[in-house]
Amino acid sequence: VNGVINALVGRQLDKQYNIFAVDMPELFQNNLFNNFYFGVLSNVQPSGKRIGEFLNKVIKLNLTTPANVNLIGYSIGAQIAGYTARVVKEVSGQINYIAGLDPAGPGFHNLFGRVSGL
């Protein structure tokens, strides 16, 4: 996670950013693929909801705007980012963009309904 943050900030040292990273190792403790992967699916909505609630509070405090929020997620994190964006949109408005890096596919087809146009 630190490597990604350093890469993002390192290119733009003259600008100010607020970057927060979410690491949830408790979601990834089981090593058996089927139990691990499909068990993680049940944590996507609660995780996205909590992150979205945090962002909505930051926006409500006028510390940022939805237009300044960018989400980046890898695999399951891409799905969490998508759900987070939905939570933020319902309360505060549409975020700037989501970068889904190799988003997880199995188990997500139509899981949350239509997601384009977030």
C-alpha positions in Angstrom: 0.0 0.0 0.0 2.8 2.4 0.9 4.4 1.9 -2.5 1.2 2.9 -4.3 0.9 6.0 -2.2 4.5 7.0 -2.8 4.1 6.5 -6.5 1.0 8.7 -6.6 2.4 11.5 -4.5 6.0 11.3 -5.9 4.9 12.6 -9.3 3.1 15.6 -7.9 5.2 16.9 -5.1 4.1 20.5 -5.7 0.5 19.7 -5.0 -1.4 18.9 -1.8 -3.3 15.6 -1.5 -5.1 13.8 1.2 -4.6 10.1 0.6 -6.0 7.4 2.8 -5.5 3.7 2.2 -7.8 0.9 3.5 -6.1 -2.4 4.4 -8.5 -5.0 5.8 -6.4 -8.1 6.5 -9.2 -9.8 8.4 -11.0 -10.2 5.2 -8.2 -12.3 3.7 -7.3 -14.7 6.5 -8.6 -17.9 5.0 -6.3 -19.5 2.5 -8.7 -21.9 0.8 -9.8 -20.3 -2.4 -13.4 -21.1 -2.4 -14.0 -20.3 1.2 -11.7 -17.3 1.0 -13.0 -15.7 -2.2 -16.7 -16.3 -1.7 -16.5 -15.4 2.0 -15.0 -12.1 1.0 -18.0 -11.3 -1.2 -20.1 -10.8 1.9 -17.8 -8.1 3.1 -17.9 -5.9 0.0 -21.1 -4.0 0.8 -20.3 -3.4 4.5 -16.8 -2.3 3.7 -18.0 0.0 0.9 -20.7 1.4 3.2 -18.2 2.3 6.0 -15.8 3.9 3.6 -18.6 5.8 1.9 -19.9 7.0 5.3 -16.4 8.2 6.2 -16.1 10.1 2.9 -19.6 11.6 3.3 -18.5 12.9 6.7 -15.4 14.5 5.2 -17.5 16.1 2.5 -20.1 17.3 5.0 -17.3 19.0 7.0 -16.3 20.8 3.8 -12.9 19.3 3.8 -13.4 18.1 0.2 -16.1 17.8 -2.5 -17.2 14.7 -4.4 -15.6 16.2 -7.5 -12.2 15.9 -5.7 -12.6 12.3 -4.7 -10.9 9.6 -6.7 -11.1 5.9 -5.7 -8.6 3.2 -6.8 -9.1 -0.4 -6.0 -7.5 -3.7 -7.0 -9.5 -6.9 -7.4 -12.0 -7.1 -4.6 -11.0 -3.5 -3.7 -12.3 -2.4 -7.1 -15.7 -3.7 -6.2 -15.5 -2.1 -2.8 -14.6 1.2 -4.5 -17.6 0.9 -6.8 -20.0 0.3 -3.8 -18.3 3.2 -1.9 -19.0 5.5 -4.9 -22.7 4.5 -4.8 -22.9 5.3 -1.1 -21.2 8.7 -1.6 -23.5 9.5 -4.6 -26.6 8.8 -2.6 -25.7 11.4 0.1 -23.1 13.8 -1.3 -23.1 13.5 -5.1 -21.0 11.8 -7.8 -17.3 11.3 -7.2 -14.7 12.2 -9.8 -13.6 8.8 -10.9 -13.0 5.2 -9.9 -10.0 3.3 -11.2 -10.8 -0.4 -11.0 -7.5 -2.4 -11.4 -8.2 -5.9 -12.5 -11.7 -5.9 -10.8 -12.8 -9.2 -9.4 -15.4 -10.9 -11.6 -16.7 -14.2 -10.2 -19.7 -13.6 -7.9 -20.2 -10.0 -8.9 -22.2 -10.2 -12.1 -25.4 -8.2 -11.3 -24.7 -8.5 -7.6 -25.4 -4.8 -7.0 -27.4 -4.1 -10.1 -26.4 -1.6 -12.7 -23.1 0.0 -11.8 -22.2 2.0 -14.9 -22.9 5.7 -14.6 -21.8 6.1 -11.0 
